[in-house]
Amino acid sequence: MAMLTAARTLLLAVILAASPVVAGADDLADFGAAVERAELQYRIALRTLESAGRDETAAEVRLFREALQDAIARLDDEQRPPKSESDDSYAGTMLQIDMAIVGALIVIDIGSREAARAVLTPIGERLAKLRERMDPR
């Protein structure tokens, strides 16, 4: 299990080191990079849910929540990506994701892998939609 944690940490460190950090980058780019880091940690948390125990899974979900909170901290009202009529507000979307993470931590603590999966899966869809809103092509 220590090897898995070490490998995960190394992978995250390599990805973060490879991410270009440009001095003076605009707030939207910083927010986008923070969302990408949160998505990466989300995927790590899902893999851990499927392959490890309750404590390891809870730790990874907590790291995902920290990464999401970093993205939230970078979200500036003036620099938000455009929003379509059907989109929820950014604050509402982030609040929904954070509440789902708290719910996942509760069901992980109870010991229900299936319930945790059911709570975590829609988060990935919300993160993907958020990323699409930031980078309309």
The 8 nearest C-alpha neighbors of each residue, nearest first, counted from 0:
[[1, 3, 2, 4, 51, 5, 55, 52],
 [0, 2, 4, 3, 5, 6, 7, 55],
 [3, 1, 5, 0, 4, 6, 7, 8],
 [4, 2, 6, 0, 1, 5, 7, 8],
 [5, 3, 7, 1, 6, 2, 8, 0],
 [4, 6, 2, 8, 7, 3, 1, 9],
 [5, 7, 9, 3, 8, 4, 2, 10],
 [8, 6, 4, 10, 9, 5, 3, 11],
 [7, 9, 5, 11, 6, 10, 12, 4],
 [8, 10, 12, 6, 7, 11, 5, 13],
 [11, 9, 7, 13, 12, 8, 6, 14],
 [10, 12, 14, 8, 9, 13, 15, 7],
 [11, 13, 9, 15, 10, 14, 16, 8],
 [14, 12, 16, 10, 11, 15, 17, 9],
 [15, 13, 17, 11, 16, 12, 10, 18],
 [14, 16, 12, 18, 17, 13, 11, 36],
 [17, 15, 13, 14, 18, 12, 19, 11],
 [16, 18, 14, 15, 13, 19, 12, 20],
 [19, 17, 15, 16, 20, 14, 32, 13],
 [18, 20, 21, 17, 16, 15, 32, 22],
 [21, 19, 18, 22, 24, 29, 16, 17],
 [20, 22, 24, 19, 23, 25, 29, 18],
 [23, 21, 24, 20, 25, 19, 29, 26],
 [22, 24, 21, 25, 26, 20, 29, 28],
 [25, 23, 21, 22, 28, 26, 29, 20],
 [24, 26, 28, 27, 23, 29, 78, 30],
 [25, 27, 29, 28, 30, 78, 24, 73],
 [26, 28, 30, 29, 25, 78, 31, 79],
 [27, 29, 31, 30, 26, 25, 32, 24],
 [30, 28, 26, 32, 27, 31, 33, 25],
 [29, 31, 27, 33, 73, 28, 32, 70],
 [32, 30, 28, 34, 33, 29, 27, 35],
 [31, 33, 35, 29, 34, 30, 28, 36],
 [32, 34, 70, 30, 36, 35, 31, 29],
 [35, 33, 37, 31, 36, 32, 70, 38],
 [34, 36, 38, 32, 37, 33, 39, 31],
 [37, 35, 39, 33, 38, 34, 40, 32],
 [36, 38, 66, 34, 40, 67, 35, 39],
 [39, 37, 41, 35, 36, 40, 34, 42],
 [38, 40, 36, 42, 41, 37, 35, 43],
 [39, 41, 43, 63, 37, 38, 42, 44],
 [42, 40, 38, 44, 39, 43, 63, 37],
 [43, 41, 45, 39, 44, 40, 46, 38],
 [44, 42, 40, 46, 41, 45, 47, 39],
 [43, 45, 59, 47, 41, 42, 60, 46],
 [46, 44, 48, 42, 47, 43, 41, 49],
 [47, 45, 43, 49, 48, 44, 50, 42],
 [46, 48, 44, 50, 51, 49, 45, 56],
 [49, 47, 45, 56, 46, 50, 51, 44],
 [50, 48, 46, 47, 51, 45, 112, 52],
 [49, 51, 47, 48, 46, 52, 56, 45],
 [52, 50, 47, 48, 49, 55, 56, 53],
 [51, 53, 55, 54, 56, 50, 48, 47],
 [52, 54, 56, 55, 57, 107, 110, 108],
 [53, 55, 57, 56, 52, 58, 108, 51],
 [56, 54, 58, 57, 52, 53, 51, 59],
 [55, 57, 53, 48, 59, 58, 47, 54],
 [56, 58, 60, 54, 59, 55, 53, 61],
 [57, 59, 61, 55, 56, 60, 54, 62],
 [60, 58, 44, 62, 56, 61, 57, 63],
 [61, 59, 63, 57, 62, 44, 58, 56],
 [60, 62, 64, 58, 63, 59, 57, 65],
 [63, 61, 59, 65, 60, 64, 66, 58],
 [64, 62, 60, 40, 66, 61, 65, 41],
 [63, 65, 61, 67, 62, 66, 68, 60],
 [64, 66, 62, 68, 63, 67, 69, 61],
 [67, 65, 37, 69, 63, 64, 68, 62],
 [68, 66, 64, 70, 37, 69, 65, 63],
 [67, 69, 71, 65, 70, 66, 64, 72],
 [68, 70, 66, 72, 67, 71, 65, 73],
 [71, 69, 33, 67, 73, 68, 72, 34],
 [70, 72, 68, 74, 73, 69, 67, 93],
 [71, 73, 69, 70, 74, 68, 75, 30],
 [74, 72, 70, 30, 71, 75, 69, 29],
 [75, 73, 71, 72, 30, 70, 76, 79],
 [74, 76, 78, 77, 73, 79, 26, 72],
 [77, 75, 78, 79, 74, 89, 80, 90],
 [76, 78, 75, 79, 74, 26, 80, 27],
 [79, 77, 75, 76, 27, 26, 80, 74],
 [80, 78, 76, 77, 75, 81, 27, 74],
 [79, 81, 133, 82, 78, 132, 27, 134],
 [82, 80, 79, 83, 132, 133, 135, 78],
 [81, 83, 86, 80, 84, 132, 88, 85],
 [84, 82, 86, 85, 81, 132, 87, 88],
 [83, 85, 86, 82, 87, 88, 81, 132],
 [84, 86, 83, 87, 82, 88, 132, 128],
 [87, 85, 83, 84, 82, 88, 89, 92],
 [86, 88, 92, 91, 89, 85, 82, 90],
 [87, 89, 91, 90, 92, 86, 82, 93],
 [88, 90, 92, 91, 93, 87, 79, 129],
 [89, 91, 93, 88, 92, 94, 87, 71],
 [92, 90, 94, 88, 89, 93, 95, 87],
 [93, 91, 89, 95, 94, 90, 88, 87],
 [92, 94, 96, 90, 95, 91, 89, 97],
 [93, 95, 91, 97, 92, 96, 90, 98],
 [96, 94, 92, 98, 93, 97, 91, 99],
 [95, 97, 99, 93, 94, 98, 122, 100],
 [98, 96, 100, 94, 99, 95, 93, 101],
 [97, 99, 101, 95, 100, 96, 94, 102],
 [98, 100, 102, 96, 97, 101, 103, 95],
 [101, 99, 103, 97, 102, 98, 104, 96],
 [100, 102, 104, 98, 103, 99, 105, 97],
 [103, 101, 99, 105, 100, 104, 98, 106],
 [102, 104, 100, 115, 106, 105, 101, 118],
 [103, 105, 107, 101, 102, 106, 108, 57],
 [104, 106, 108, 102, 103, 107, 109, 101],
 [107, 105, 109, 103, 108, 104, 111, 115],
 [108, 106, 110, 104, 109, 105, 111, 115],
 [107, 109, 105, 106, 110, 104, 53, 57],
 [110, 108, 106, 107, 111, 105, 104, 53],
 [109, 111, 107, 108, 106, 112, 53, 115],
 [110, 112, 114, 113, 106, 107, 109, 115],
 [111, 113, 115, 114, 116, 110, 107, 48],
 [112, 114, 116, 115, 111, 117, 118, 106],
 [113, 115, 117, 111, 116, 112, 118, 106],
 [116, 114, 103, 112, 118, 117, 113, 106],
 [115, 117, 113, 119, 114, 118, 120, 112],
 [116, 118, 114, 115, 120, 119, 113, 121],
 [119, 117, 115, 116, 103, 120, 114, 99],
 [118, 120, 116, 122, 117, 121, 115, 103],
 [119, 121, 122, 117, 123, 118, 116, 124],
 [122, 120, 124, 123, 119, 125, 118, 117],
 [123, 121, 125, 124, 119, 120, 96, 126],
 [124, 122, 126, 121, 125, 120, 127, 119],
 [123, 125, 127, 121, 122, 126, 128, 120],
 [126, 124, 122, 128, 127, 123, 129, 121],
 [125, 127, 129, 123, 128, 124, 122, 130],
 [128, 126, 124, 130, 129, 125, 123, 131],
 [129, 127, 131, 125, 130, 126, 132, 124],
 [128, 130, 126, 132, 127, 131, 125, 133],
 [129, 131, 127, 133, 132, 128, 126, 134],
 [132, 130, 128, 134, 133, 129, 135, 127],
 [133, 131, 129, 130, 134, 135, 128, 80],
 [132, 134, 130, 80, 131, 135, 129, 31],
 [133, 135, 131, 132, 136, 130, 80, 31],
 [136, 134, 132, 131, 133, 130, 81, 80],
 [135, 134, 131, 132, 133, 130, 81, 80]]
